[in-house]
Amino acid sequence: MRHLMSPLDFSVEELANLLDLANDIEHNPEKYAHVCDRKRIATLLYEPSTRTRFSFEAAMMNLGGKVC
């Protein structure tokens, strides 16, 4: 498992690949609708933020996952 604490933890190539993947997900959501089936996400936010929490929850549910 790799822990990412900063954008600087990515190489330039990894960032380019990540942005390409994000673009593909945006333009082909049906292709990714079940990539998180049987997976869960728990969010721990340092500051209370309803908008951030809902954004993370919506993204996980759009990928087929559940939110704890």
Buried (B, 14 or more C-beta within 10 A) or exposed (E): EEEEEEEEEEEEEEEEEEEEEEEEBEEEEEEBEEEBEEEEBEEEEEEEEEEEEEEBBEBBEBBBBEBE
